[in-house]
Amino acid sequence: MAHDEFNSGARHGFSMALYAVRDVDREIEYPDERGKEDYIKYNAQKDLLYKIYESIKKQQKLEVHENDY
C-alpha cells in the first residue's frame, strides 16, 4: 500500500513539474521583429525548456515504477 501511495505522489509531482514547464513555454512569444538577437533569445529559451522537460521525463521514468509491486 505504501508503495502505491509513493508512486501516486511521485506521479503527481512529476506531472505538476511538467505542467509548469509547459506553462512557461506558452508564455514565450515568437519574436515579431527581424532582429537576430530576438531569435537567438527565443531559441535559447526553447532549448533550455526542452532540456528541463527531458530531464523531468528521465527522472520520472527512473523514479516511478508502474508495475513494481
C-alpha positions as CSV (number, residue, x, y, z in Angstrom):
1,M,0.0,0.0,0.0
2,A,2.8,2.5,0.9
3,H,4.5,1.8,-2.5
4,D,1.2,2.6,-4.3
5,E,1.0,5.9,-2.4
6,F,4.6,6.7,-3.2
7,N,4.0,6.1,-6.9
8,S,0.8,8.1,-6.9
9,G,2.5,11.1,-5.1
10,A,5.6,10.9,-7.3
11,R,3.5,10.7,-10.5
12,H,1.5,13.8,-9.3
13,G,4.7,15.7,-8.5
14,F,6.3,14.9,-11.9
15,S,3.0,15.8,-13.7
16,M,2.9,19.2,-11.9
17,A,6.5,19.9,-12.8
18,L,5.8,19.1,-16.5
19,Y,2.7,21.3,-16.3
20,A,4.8,24.2,-15.0
21,V,7.3,23.8,-17.9
22,R,4.5,23.8,-20.4
23,D,3.0,26.9,-18.8
24,V,6.3,28.8,-19.1
25,D,6.6,27.5,-22.7
26,R,3.3,29.1,-23.6
27,E,4.4,32.4,-22.2
28,I,7.5,32.6,-24.5
29,E,6.5,34.7,-27.6
30,Y,7.9,34.2,-31.0
31,P,9.8,37.4,-32.0
32,D,7.8,39.8,-34.2
33,E,10.8,41.8,-35.3
34,R,13.6,40.6,-37.6
35,G,16.4,41.3,-35.1
36,K,18.9,38.5,-34.8
37,E,19.2,38.9,-31.0
38,D,15.4,38.2,-30.5
39,Y,15.6,34.9,-32.4
40,I,18.7,33.9,-30.5
41,K,17.0,34.6,-27.2
42,Y,13.8,32.8,-28.3
43,N,15.8,29.7,-29.4
44,A,17.9,29.7,-26.3
45,Q,14.7,29.8,-24.1
46,K,13.1,27.0,-26.0
47,D,16.3,24.9,-25.9
48,L,16.6,25.3,-22.2
49,L,12.9,24.4,-21.6
50,Y,13.3,21.3,-23.8
51,K,16.3,20.2,-21.7
52,I,14.4,20.7,-18.5
53,Y,11.4,18.8,-19.9
54,E,13.6,15.9,-21.0
55,S,15.3,15.8,-17.6
56,I,12.0,15.6,-15.7
57,K,10.8,12.9,-18.0
58,K,14.0,10.9,-17.5
59,Q,13.7,11.2,-13.7
60,Q,10.1,10.3,-13.8
61,K,11.0,7.1,-15.7
62,L,13.6,6.2,-13.1
63,E,11.5,7.0,-10.0
64,V,8.0,5.9,-10.8
65,H,7.6,2.2,-11.2
66,E,4.1,1.4,-12.5
67,N,4.1,-2.4,-12.2
68,D,6.5,-2.8,-9.3
69,Y,4.6,-4.5,-6.5
